[in-house]
Amino acid sequence: MITVISPDSFKKIPWKNGLGFTTELAINDGANLDNFDWRLSIASVTSNGEFSNFSGYDRNLVLIEGNSISLQHDQKHTDNLTQLLDIAKFDGACKTVGTLNDGAIKDFNVITKQSTTSVQVDTYVAQQDVIQELKNTAMSFIYSLSANVTITIAGNEITLKQGHLAKINNLNHDSNIGGLTTVIISGQHMIIAGIDFI
């Protein structure tokens, strides 16, 4: 039910627009960059420029290193990410232009197909306990940015090391009560993405 993915398993993948590379942490089975349901990745942005087109997808982008980046969407709305773990949520079909305000940054990306999934991405800076109720169709990802995180589920406790990704898949889990499984996530500097299938 819980799979821990170590940095040794991450893959270096070219951007769709050919202007850089991304570190792919996880993607659904049988998928590729042109057709997937969900994908988690980390990218370094070292210069200003237009983001890759992901029409048909929702994007959640989190600042995880560096000072700030501004994201202008279709020359209308702008997201300004200035603090660690600030998040921008936008349609992948937008013409999004990134402008660095004070040097290069790294961002954490959760990209999900609009026709097959719904997603909720949250970030937590301070030390705290986060309680999640996973439905039968849900999966959850936890990324530990700078400190170990403790995950407790069905009475079992695991430690997620800094820089690692945990995948919790609730499908066909025998210990469900009323279709829900409770997960307690304890830590700081965490990114938690809950993905459900439509």
C-alpha positions as CSV (number, residue, x, y, z in Angstrom):
1,M,0.0,0.0,0.0
2,I,2.9,2.4,0.7
3,T,5.8,2.6,-1.8
4,V,8.8,4.7,-1.0
5,I,10.6,6.0,-4.1
6,S,14.2,7.0,-3.6
7,P,16.1,9.6,-5.6
8,D,18.1,6.7,-7.2
9,S,14.9,5.8,-9.0
10,F,14.1,9.3,-10.3
11,K,14.6,9.9,-14.1
12,K,16.0,12.8,-16.1
13,I,13.6,13.7,-18.9
14,P,13.8,16.5,-21.5
15,W,11.2,19.2,-21.3
16,K,8.5,19.0,-24.0
17,N,9.7,22.4,-25.4
18,G,13.3,21.2,-25.5
19,L,14.6,24.1,-23.3
20,G,15.7,22.1,-20.3
21,F,15.3,18.9,-18.3
22,T,13.1,17.7,-15.5
23,T,13.6,15.1,-12.9
24,E,10.7,12.7,-13.1
25,L,9.8,11.3,-9.7
26,A,6.8,9.2,-10.6
27,I,4.3,8.7,-13.5
28,N,1.4,6.3,-13.9
29,D,2.1,2.9,-15.3
30,G,2.3,2.6,-19.1
31,A,2.4,6.4,-19.6
32,N,4.7,8.7,-21.5
33,L,5.2,12.4,-21.7
34,D,2.5,12.8,-24.3
35,N,-0.2,10.7,-22.6
36,F,-0.4,10.2,-18.9
37,D,-2.9,10.5,-16.0
38,W,-0.6,11.9,-13.4
39,R,3.0,12.9,-13.1
40,L,5.3,14.3,-10.4
41,S,8.6,16.0,-11.2
42,I,11.2,18.5,-10.2
43,A,12.6,21.1,-12.6
44,S,15.3,23.7,-12.5
45,V,14.5,27.0,-14.1
46,T,17.6,29.0,-14.9
47,S,16.3,31.5,-17.4
48,N,13.1,33.4,-18.3
49,G,10.9,31.7,-20.8
50,E,7.6,30.0,-21.9
51,F,6.5,26.9,-20.1
52,S,5.7,23.7,-22.1
53,N,2.2,23.3,-23.3
54,F,0.1,20.7,-21.4
55,S,-3.3,21.2,-22.9
56,G,-5.9,19.0,-21.2
57,Y,-4.0,18.9,-17.9
58,D,-4.0,20.8,-14.6
59,R,-0.7,22.0,-13.2
60,N,0.3,22.5,-9.6
61,L,3.8,24.1,-9.3
62,V,5.6,24.6,-6.0
63,L,8.7,26.7,-5.3
64,I,11.2,24.4,-3.5
65,E,14.5,26.2,-4.0
66,G,15.6,29.8,-4.8
67,N,14.1,33.2,-4.2
68,S,11.2,33.8,-6.5
69,I,9.5,33.3,-9.8
70,S,6.5,35.0,-11.5
71,L,4.2,33.0,-13.7
72,Q,2.1,35.0,-16.1
73,H,-0.8,33.1,-17.7
74,D,-2.2,34.1,-21.1
75,Q,-1.0,37.7,-20.4
76,K,-3.8,38.1,-17.8
77,H,-3.2,36.5,-14.4
78,T,0.1,36.3,-12.6
79,D,1.2,34.0,-9.8
80,N,4.1,35.3,-7.8
81,L,6.0,32.6,-5.9
82,T,8.2,34.3,-3.3
83,Q,8.4,32.0,-0.3
84,L,9.4,28.4,0.1
85,L,6.5,26.1,-0.8
86,D,4.4,28.8,-2.4
87,I,2.1,27.1,-4.9
88,A,0.6,28.1,-8.3
89,K,-2.4,26.2,-9.7
90,F,-3.2,26.7,-13.4
91,D,-4.5,25.2,-16.6
92,G,-1.7,23.5,-18.6
93,A,-3.3,25.0,-21.8
94,C,-2.4,28.5,-20.7
95,K,0.5,30.3,-22.3
96,T,2.6,30.5,-19.2
97,V,5.7,32.6,-19.1
98,G,8.1,32.3,-16.1
99,T,10.2,35.3,-15.0
100,L,13.0,34.8,-12.5
101,N,13.2,37.7,-10.0
102,D,16.4,36.8,-8.2
103,G,18.4,33.9,-9.8
104,A,17.6,30.3,-10.6
105,I,14.9,28.3,-8.8
106,K,13.7,24.7,-8.5
107,D,10.0,23.8,-8.6
108,F,8.0,20.7,-7.8
109,N,5.3,19.8,-10.3
110,V,2.1,17.8,-10.1
111,I,0.5,17.5,-13.5
112,T,-2.8,15.6,-13.9
113,K,-5.1,14.9,-16.8
114,Q,-8.4,16.8,-16.5
115,S,-10.6,14.1,-18.1
116,T,-9.5,11.3,-15.8
117,T,-8.3,12.7,-12.5
118,S,-8.9,15.4,-9.8
119,V,-6.1,16.6,-7.6
120,Q,-5.5,18.5,-4.4
121,V,-2.0,19.7,-3.7
122,D,-1.1,21.2,-0.3
123,T,2.2,22.4,1.2
124,Y,3.2,22.6,4.9
125,V,6.1,24.7,6.1
126,A,5.8,24.3,9.9
127,Q,6.0,21.1,11.9
128,Q,2.5,19.6,12.2
129,D,0.3,16.5,11.9
130,V,-1.8,16.2,8.8
131,I,-4.7,13.7,8.8
132,Q,-6.0,12.4,5.5
133,E,-9.0,10.2,4.7
134,L,-8.3,8.2,1.6
135,K,-11.2,6.9,-0.4
136,N,-11.2,3.6,-2.2
137,T,-10.2,5.3,-5.5
138,A,-7.6,7.6,-4.0
139,M,-3.9,7.7,-3.9
140,S,-1.7,10.1,-2.1
141,F,1.9,11.3,-2.6
142,I,4.1,12.8,0.1
143,Y,7.4,14.5,-0.6
144,S,9.8,15.4,2.1
145,L,11.8,18.6,1.2
146,S,14.2,19.1,4.0
147,A,13.5,16.8,7.0
148,N,12.3,13.3,7.7
149,V,8.5,12.8,7.7
150,T,6.6,10.1,9.7
151,I,3.6,8.4,8.0
152,T,1.2,6.3,10.1
153,I,-1.4,4.1,8.4
154,A,-3.3,1.1,9.7
155,G,-1.2,1.1,12.9
156,N,2.1,1.0,11.0
157,E,4.6,3.8,11.0
158,I,7.3,4.5,8.5
159,T,9.9,7.2,8.2
160,L,10.1,9.1,4.9
161,K,13.6,10.4,4.4
162,Q,14.3,13.9,3.1
163,G,14.3,14.0,-0.7
164,H,12.2,10.8,-1.0
165,L,8.7,10.3,-2.3
166,A,6.0,8.2,-0.7
167,K,3.1,6.8,-2.8
168,I,0.1,5.6,-0.8
169,N,-2.3,3.6,-3.0
170,N,-5.7,2.9,-1.4
171,L,-7.1,0.7,-4.1
172,N,-8.5,-2.6,-2.9
173,H,-7.1,-2.2,0.6
174,D,-8.6,-4.8,2.9
175,S,-8.6,-2.7,6.1
176,N,-10.9,0.0,4.8
177,I,-13.7,0.9,7.1
178,G,-16.6,2.6,5.4
179,G,-14.5,3.0,2.3
180,L,-11.9,5.2,4.0
181,T,-8.4,4.8,5.2
182,T,-6.9,7.2,7.7
183,V,-3.3,8.4,7.2
184,I,-1.4,10.6,9.6
185,I,1.5,12.5,8.2
186,S,3.8,14.2,10.7
187,G,6.6,16.6,9.6
188,Q,7.6,20.0,8.1
189,H,8.5,21.2,4.7
190,M,6.1,18.7,3.1
191,I,4.2,18.5,-0.1
192,I,1.1,16.3,-0.1
193,A,-0.8,15.6,-3.3
194,G,-4.0,13.7,-3.3
195,I,-5.2,12.2,-6.6
196,D,-8.6,10.7,-7.3
197,F,-10.0,9.2,-10.4
198,I,-13.1,10.6,-12.0
